Amino acid sequence: MLETGAGGLAWWRVRDTELAESPVGVDLQQAFRAQTLQSGLHARVLEEAVGKLCSAGLQPLLAKGWLAAGLYAQRGLRPYGDIDLWVRPEEHGAALEALGYPPGQQYPVDLHGNSPARDRSWDELYARARPEEVGGVSVQALGAEDHLYLLSVHMLAHGAWRPLWLCDVAAALESLPEDFDWDYCLSGGKRRANWLTTAIGLATDVLGASPGGLPTAIANARLPRWLAPALLGSWGGGTPYMHTSPMGLTVPRPGALWNALRIRWPNPIQVTIDWNRGFDRTPRLPVQFAECVVRSGRFLLGRQTATDPSLTSRRFPFRSSG
């Protein structure tokens, strides 16, 4: 729980029990305190960064970390490493310059030039955005409908390996405004609706989230049988392959090869998104094998291009990243 950022939430759960005085309880309390202090520092950084962007005539959109933390009883319950801001693609260069990039280390801002919802126009996103006050500045935050979708797809695209990401979806569901537009949220095609319904189903079935006013199609939807075990398996499976050392550092050590292959076995939730599939009853094993083939090809190609520079100019359109 500490490694995945859920220490503060665990402390909130046990703070009034006998576990609070245990060594583990003390560790969880310390995590909550550290996260609370970090939240205060991030608020100051966000205020300064948004001020810089606004002074340059730019209007960023705020989402994820800081905005997600506001869904909880206290901001210290939801840690985040940086501040996520989005700007229109044509404004990305000006925004980087306003924030002092490069090196850009003055502000821990993850500045995105792509859309937080690719099937929505920027005009739609800004039309549904709402103002958030951060210190002495006002910033446009992603609307509740688009933010719920972003939190859901971000979680699924990373294999849902952090429990905190599913907690974000649950917290968003239990904080929906009265004028939440389900028709708009679900519009955009069957794939979008399927991914969103899946994330909501996990939040309600696994975490017990109890949002009101769910559309009948979502409330009555049933998750595929393989999904919940895959989710719990990812929570207990240790470090995901995306956070491991490069495979090239492992190959020279045969004793570590089997474990390296084990932790790099594709997450069934993640490959569903990578391969633009729906969450249904069909087995994920064929897609996982296909992902292994793709990833192995990229690895072998990378080793070959290191010795044959002529191959670096060739284009190989693989579907997903390794």
C-alpha positions in Angstrom: 0.0 0.0 0.0 2.8 2.4 0.8 4.6 1.6 -2.5 1.4 2.3 -4.6 0.4 5.4 -2.8 -2.5 4.0 -0.8 -0.9 4.4 2.6 -2.9 7.5 3.4 -6.2 5.8 2.5 -5.3 2.8 4.6 -4.5 5.1 7.6 -7.9 6.8 7.2 -9.5 3.4 7.4 -7.7 2.2 10.6 -7.2 5.5 12.4 -10.0 4.8 14.9 -9.1 1.2 15.5 -6.5 -0.6 17.6 -4.3 -1.0 14.5 -3.6 2.7 14.6 -1.1 2.2 17.5 0.7 -0.7 15.8 4.0 -0.3 14.0 2.2 -0.7 10.6 -0.4 1.9 11.7 2.4 4.4 12.6 3.9 3.9 9.1 0.6 4.5 7.5 0.0 7.6 9.6 3.4 9.0 8.6 2.5 8.4 4.9 -0.6 10.4 5.4 1.3 13.2 7.1 3.9 13.3 4.3 1.2 13.3 1.6 -0.6 16.2 3.4 2.5 18.3 3.4 3.2 17.4 -0.2 -0.3 18.5 -1.1 0.3 22.0 0.4 3.6 22.3 -1.6 1.9 21.3 -4.8 -0.8 23.9 -4.3 1.8 26.6 -4.2 3.6 25.2 -7.3 0.3 24.9 -9.2 -0.6 28.5 -8.4 2.8 29.8 -9.7 2.7 27.6 -12.8 -0.8 28.6 -13.7 0.1 32.2 -13.1 3.0 31.9 -15.5 0.8 30.4 -18.2 -2.0 32.9 -17.8 0.5 35.8 -18.0 1.6 34.3 -21.3 -2.0 34.5 -22.6 -2.6 30.7 -22.2 -5.4 28.9 -20.6 -4.5 25.4 -19.4 -6.8 22.6 -18.4 -6.3 20.9 -15.1 -7.0 17.2 -14.5 -5.9 14.0 -12.7 -3.6 14.4 -9.7 -4.5 17.7 -8.0 -8.1 17.6 -9.3 -8.5 13.9 -8.3 -7.2 14.7 -4.8 -10.1 17.2 -4.4 -12.6 14.3 -4.6 -11.4 12.9 -1.3 -12.3 13.8 2.3 -8.8 15.4 2.6 -6.3 16.1 -0.1 -3.6 14.2 1.8 -5.4 11.0 1.1 -4.4 11.1 -2.6 -0.7 11.6 -3.4 0.6 12.5 -6.8 4.1 13.1 -8.1 3.5 16.0 -10.5 0.8 18.4 -11.7 -1.0 17.5 -14.9 -1.9 20.4 -17.2 -3.2 20.3 -20.8 -2.9 22.9 -23.5 -3.9 23.0 -27.1 -1.2 21.5 -29.4 -0.5 24.8 -31.1 0.1 26.3 -27.7 2.4 23.6 -26.3 5.7 25.3 -27.3 4.6 28.7 -25.9 3.6 26.9 -22.7 6.9 25.2 -22.3 8.7 28.5 -22.8 6.5 30.2 -20.2 7.3 27.5 -17.6 11.0 27.7 -18.4 11.6 24.5 -20.3 14.2 23.3 -20.9 15.3 22.3 -18.3 11.8 22.9 -16.9 12.7 21.6 -13.4 11.4 24.8 -11.7 7.9 23.4 -11.7 7.0 19.7 -11.5 4.4 20.0 -14.2 3.5 17.3 -16.7 2.5 19.5 -19.6 0.4 17.6 -22.2 0.0 18.8 -25.8 -2.4 16.0 -26.7 -6.1 16.0 -25.8 -7.2 14.4 -22.5 -10.1 13.0 -24.4 -9.2 12.2 -28.0 -12.7 11.8 -29.2 -13.7 15.3 -27.9 -12.7 18.6 -29.6 -10.9 21.2 -27.6 -13.9 23.5 -27.9 -16.1 20.8 -26.3 -13.6 20.3 -23.5 -13.3 24.0 -22.7 -17.1 24.5 -23.0 -17.6 21.9 -20.2 -14.7 23.0 -18.1 -15.3 24.6 -14.7 -13.1 27.1 -12.8 -11.1 25.9 -9.8 -9.5 28.4 -7.4 -5.9 27.6 -6.4 -4.5 30.2 -4.1 -4.9 33.6 -5.8 -5.4 32.2 -9.3 -8.3 30.5 -11.2 -7.7 27.6 -13.5 -10.0 25.7 -15.8 -10.5 22.2 -14.7 -11.7 19.4 -16.9 -15.5 18.9 -16.7 -16.9 16.1 -14.5 -17.9 14.0 -17.5 -14.6 14.2 -19.3 -12.6 13.8 -16.0 -14.4 10.6 -15.2 -13.6 9.2 -18.6 -10.0 10.3 -18.3 -9.5 8.7 -14.9 -11.2 5.5 -16.1 -9.1 5.1 -19.3 -5.9 6.1 -17.6 -6.4 3.4 -15.0 -7.2 0.7 -17.6 -4.5 1.7 -20.0 -1.9 1.1 -17.2 -3.4 -2.3 -16.3 -5.0 -0.9 -13.1 -2.0 -1.9 -11.1 -2.3 0.9 -8.6 -5.4 0.5 -6.3 -5.4 4.3 -6.0 -6.5 4.7 -9.6 -9.6 2.6 -9.0 -10.2 4.6 -5.9 -10.1 7.8 -8.0 -12.9 6.4 -10.2 -14.9 5.5 -7.2 -14.4 8.9 -5.6 -15.4 10.6 -8.8 -18.6 8.5 -9.1 -19.6 9.4 -5.5 -18.9 13.1 -6.2 -20.9 13.6 -9.4 -22.7 16.9 -9.7 -26.4 16.9 -10.0 -26.3 18.1 -13.6 -23.9 15.3 -14.7 -24.6 14.5 -18.3 -24.5 10.8 -18.8 -25.6 11.0 -22.5 -22.6 13.2 -23.3 -20.2 11.1 -21.1 -21.2 7.9 -22.9 -21.4 9.3 -26.4 -18.6 8.7 -28.9 -19.0 5.1 -29.8 -19.4 1.6 -28.4 -15.7 1.3 -27.4 -15.8 4.4 -25.3 -19.0 3.3 -23.5 -17.5 -0.2 -22.9 -14.3 1.1 -21.3 -16.2 3.6 -19.1 -18.8 1.0 -18.1 -16.0 -1.4 -17.2 -14.2 1.0 -15.0 -17.4 1.9 -13.2 -18.3 -1.8 -12.8 -14.9 -2.4 -11.1 -15.4 0.5 -8.8 -18.8 -0.6 -7.7 -18.1 -4.4 -7.6 -14.6 -4.4 -6.1 -14.6 -1.3 -4.0 -18.3 -1.0 -3.2 -18.7 2.5 -4.6 -22.3 3.5 -4.5 -23.1 6.3 -6.9 -26.6 7.4 -7.4 -28.4 7.8 -10.7 -26.4 5.4 -12.8 -28.0 4.7 -16.2 -29.7 1.3 -16.4 -27.3 0.0 -19.0 -24.4 0.6 -16.7 -26.1 -0.5 -13.5 -27.1 -3.8 -15.1 -23.8 -4.5 -16.9 -21.9 -7.6 -15.9 -18.1 -7.7 -15.9 -16.3 -10.5 -17.7 -15.3 -13.3 -15.3 -11.6 -12.9 -16.0 -11.5 -9.2 -15.2 -11.7 -9.0 -11.3 -9.1 -11.8 -10.8 -6.8 -10.0 -13.3 -7.3 -6.8 -11.3 -6.5 -8.3 -8.0 -3.6 -10.2 -9.5 -2.1 -7.0 -10.7 -2.4 -5.5 -7.2 -0.5 -8.4 -5.7 1.9 -9.0 -8.5 4.6 -6.6 -7.5 6.3 -4.1 -9.8 4.7 -3.9 -13.3 7.0 -4.4 -16.3 6.7 -0.7 -17.2 8.7 0.1 -14.1 11.4 -2.5 -14.4 14.9 -2.1 -15.7 15.5 -2.5 -19.5 15.4 -6.1 -20.7 18.8 -5.5 -22.3 20.3 -5.3 -18.8 18.7 -8.6 -17.8 19.7 -10.8 -20.8 23.4 -11.0 -19.9 22.4 -12.5 -16.6 20.7 -15.9 -17.4 19.8 -16.5 -13.7 17.5 -13.5 -13.8 16.0 -14.2 -17.2 13.0 -16.3 -16.1 11.9 -13.7 -13.5 12.4 -10.9 -16.0 10.1 -12.7 -18.5 7.5 -13.4 -15.7 7.1 -9.8 -14.6 6.9 -8.7 -18.3 4.0 -11.0 -19.1 1.4 -8.7 -20.5 -1.3 -7.4 -18.2 -4.7 -8.6 -19.7 -6.3 -5.3 -18.8 -3.6 -3.2 -20.4 -3.4 -5.1 -23.6 -7.2 -4.8 -24.0 -6.7 -1.0 -24.3 -3.4 -1.2 -26.2 -5.1 -3.3 -28.9 -8.3 -1.3 -28.9 -10.4 -4.2 -27.8 -13.6 -4.3 -25.7 -13.8 -5.9 -22.3 -15.9 -8.9 -23.0 -16.0 -12.7 -22.3 -13.4 -13.6 -24.9 -10.1 -14.9 -23.5 -7.2 -12.5 -23.3 -4.6 -15.1 -23.8 -4.3 -14.7 -27.7 -3.9 -11.0 -27.3 -1.3 -11.4 -24.6 0.7 -13.8 -26.8 0.4 -11.3 -29.7 1.7 -8.5 -27.4 4.6 -10.7 -26.5 5.5 -11.2 -30.1 5.3 -7.5 -30.8 7.3 -6.6 -27.8 10.0 -9.3 -28.5 10.2 -8.0 -32.1 10.8 -4.5 -30.9 13.4 -5.7 -28.4 15.3 -7.7 -31.0 15.0 -4.9 -33.6 16.5 -2.5 -31.0 19.5 -4.7 -30.4 20.0 -5.1 -34.2 19.8 -1.4 -34.9 22.4 -0.8 -32.3 24.9 -2.7 -34.5 23.4 -1.7 -37.9 22.6 2.0 -38.0 21.1 1.6 -41.5 18.0 0.0 -39.9 17.1 3.0 -37.8 15.4 4.7 -40.7 12.9 1.9 -41.2 9.4 2.3 -39.8 7.7 -0.5 -38.0 4.2 0.4 -37.0 3.7 -1.6 -33.8 0.5 -1.0 -32.0 1.7 -0.6 -28.4 4.7 0.4 -26.5 7.0 -2.0 -24.7 
